[in-house]
């Protein structure tokens, strides 16, 4: 009986530990056994309609953003062959993981409300090519465990999250003078 109680309490503790693991990155989360980038941007004093218009002007300036559609308060599209500009944030070539030097593809969803918008990137895949061999590398595999329930803690995984987090945050930020 004591053994059973101990096993139950250990399994409950393990489940709590799994749920309690916080993201090592500011805007990444594990959702439905996948890694997604999700950030909510404040756009104070801008109503939903004006914000949708500003985003539609800004989206074509995002490198690789194609096939975007507006459906009510939601903008969807894809980024194809985008490149993470890690140098923009002071990172050097030497310490940068090879994965993020390759072009990436991602599904993009932007939800708009009065005074804010949420950007979600999912299915992030980096496409490497060595000679004639093309390889699709899912970012999930580099930053999360096999089941996509826990974050990897290695230095390379942390850098991939940090560098892409900085870049994705920047490309979806509306310029401060966008309204004028």
C-alpha positions as CSV (number, residue, x, y, z in Angstrom):
1,X,0.0,0.0,0.0
2,X,2.8,2.4,0.9
3,X,4.5,1.5,-2.5
4,X,1.3,2.3,-4.4
5,X,0.9,5.6,-2.5
6,X,4.5,6.5,-3.3
7,X,4.1,5.6,-7.0
8,X,1.0,7.7,-7.3
9,X,2.6,10.7,-5.6
10,X,5.7,10.4,-7.7
11,X,3.7,10.2,-10.9
12,X,1.6,13.2,-9.8
13,X,4.8,15.1,-9.0
14,X,6.2,14.2,-12.4
15,X,3.0,15.4,-14.2
16,X,3.2,18.7,-12.3
17,X,6.8,19.1,-13.1
18,X,6.1,18.6,-16.8
19,X,3.3,21.1,-16.7
20,X,5.3,23.6,-14.7
21,X,8.3,23.7,-17.1
22,X,8.4,27.2,-18.3
23,X,9.5,28.2,-21.8
24,X,13.2,29.1,-21.9
25,X,12.2,31.8,-24.4
26,X,9.9,34.8,-24.0
27,X,7.5,34.1,-26.8
28,X,7.8,30.4,-27.6
29,X,5.4,27.8,-26.1
30,X,4.7,24.1,-26.5
31,X,1.1,23.8,-27.8
32,X,-0.5,20.5,-28.9
33,X,2.9,18.8,-29.1
34,X,4.4,21.5,-31.3
35,X,6.6,24.5,-30.8
36,X,4.9,27.8,-31.7
37,X,6.0,31.4,-31.5
38,X,3.3,33.6,-30.1
39,X,3.5,37.2,-29.2
40,X,0.9,39.8,-28.3
41,X,1.8,43.3,-29.4
42,X,0.2,46.4,-27.8
43,X,-1.0,49.0,-30.2
44,X,-2.6,51.5,-27.8
45,X,-5.3,53.8,-29.1
46,X,-5.5,52.2,-32.5
47,X,-8.9,50.6,-33.3
48,X,-9.2,47.2,-34.9
49,X,-10.0,48.5,-38.4
50,X,-7.1,50.9,-38.5
51,X,-4.8,48.3,-37.1
52,X,-5.9,45.8,-39.8
53,X,-5.1,48.5,-42.4
54,X,-1.6,49.2,-40.9
55,X,-0.8,45.5,-40.8
56,X,-1.8,45.1,-44.4
57,X,0.6,47.8,-45.3
58,X,3.4,46.3,-43.2
59,X,3.0,42.7,-44.2
60,X,4.5,43.0,-47.8
61,X,7.6,44.4,-46.2
62,X,8.2,41.2,-44.2
63,X,10.8,39.2,-46.1
64,X,9.2,36.0,-47.6
65,X,5.6,36.7,-46.4
66,X,3.3,35.5,-49.2
67,X,-0.3,34.4,-49.8
68,X,-1.8,36.5,-47.0
69,X,-5.5,36.6,-46.7
70,X,-7.7,38.7,-44.4
71,X,-10.8,37.0,-43.0
72,X,-12.6,39.3,-40.6
73,X,-10.2,40.1,-37.8
74,X,-7.7,37.4,-38.8
75,X,-4.8,37.6,-41.3
76,X,-3.2,34.3,-42.4
77,X,-0.3,33.6,-44.7
78,X,3.0,31.9,-45.0
79,X,6.6,32.9,-44.9
80,X,8.7,31.1,-47.5
81,X,12.5,31.2,-47.7
82,X,12.8,33.8,-44.9
83,X,16.2,34.3,-43.4
84,X,16.8,35.0,-39.7
85,X,18.9,38.1,-39.5
86,X,20.8,37.2,-36.3
87,X,23.5,39.8,-37.0
88,X,20.9,42.6,-36.6
89,X,20.9,41.8,-32.8
90,X,24.7,41.7,-32.4
91,X,25.2,37.9,-32.7
92,X,28.3,36.7,-34.5
93,X,28.6,34.0,-37.1
94,X,30.9,32.0,-34.9
95,X,28.4,31.3,-32.1
96,X,25.3,31.0,-34.2
97,X,23.7,27.5,-34.6
98,X,23.9,26.3,-38.2
99,X,20.2,25.6,-38.3
100,X,19.1,29.2,-38.3
101,X,21.5,30.1,-41.1
102,X,19.2,28.2,-43.5
103,X,16.0,29.7,-45.1
104,X,12.9,29.0,-43.1
105,X,9.2,28.5,-43.8
106,X,6.4,29.1,-41.4
107,X,2.6,29.4,-41.2
108,X,1.5,32.8,-39.9
109,X,-1.7,33.8,-38.1
110,X,-2.3,37.4,-37.0
111,X,-5.4,38.1,-34.8
112,X,-6.5,41.7,-34.4
113,X,-8.4,43.4,-31.6
114,X,-8.8,47.0,-30.6
115,X,-5.4,48.1,-29.3
116,X,-3.5,44.9,-29.8
117,X,-2.7,42.1,-32.2
118,X,-1.4,38.5,-31.7
119,X,1.1,36.9,-34.1
120,X,1.5,33.1,-34.1
121,X,4.1,31.3,-36.2
122,X,3.7,27.5,-36.4
123,X,5.2,24.7,-38.4
124,X,8.6,26.4,-38.5
125,X,10.9,24.5,-40.8
126,X,14.5,25.3,-41.9
127,X,15.5,24.1,-45.4
128,X,19.1,23.2,-45.7
129,X,20.8,22.1,-48.9
130,X,24.1,20.4,-49.3
131,X,24.9,19.9,-53.0
132,X,21.8,18.4,-54.5
133,X,20.5,17.0,-51.2
134,X,17.7,19.1,-49.7
135,X,16.7,18.5,-46.1
136,X,13.7,20.0,-44.1
137,X,14.6,20.5,-40.4
138,X,11.7,21.1,-38.1
139,X,12.6,23.6,-35.5
140,X,10.6,21.5,-33.0
141,X,13.2,18.7,-33.2
142,X,16.0,21.0,-32.2
143,X,14.4,22.8,-29.2
144,X,12.0,20.2,-27.7
145,X,12.1,16.6,-26.8
146,X,10.7,13.9,-29.1
147,X,7.2,14.1,-27.7
148,X,7.2,17.9,-27.8
149,X,6.3,18.1,-24.1
150,X,9.6,19.4,-22.7
151,X,12.2,22.0,-23.8
152,X,15.7,21.0,-24.5
153,X,18.2,22.7,-22.3
154,X,21.3,22.6,-24.3
155,X,23.2,25.7,-25.4
156,X,22.3,25.2,-29.1
157,X,18.6,24.9,-28.4
158,X,18.7,28.0,-26.2
159,X,20.4,30.0,-28.9
160,X,18.0,28.9,-31.6
161,X,15.1,30.0,-29.4
162,X,16.7,33.3,-28.4
163,X,17.9,34.3,-31.9
164,X,14.6,33.4,-33.7
165,X,12.6,35.0,-30.8
166,X,14.4,38.3,-31.3
167,X,14.0,38.2,-35.1
168,X,10.4,37.2,-35.2
169,X,9.5,39.8,-32.6
170,X,11.2,42.5,-34.6
171,X,9.7,41.7,-38.0
172,X,6.1,41.8,-36.8
173,X,6.5,45.0,-34.8
174,X,4.7,47.9,-36.4
175,X,6.9,51.0,-36.8
176,X,6.2,53.7,-34.2
177,X,5.4,56.2,-37.0
178,X,3.0,53.8,-38.8
179,X,0.0,55.9,-38.1
180,X,1.3,59.2,-39.4
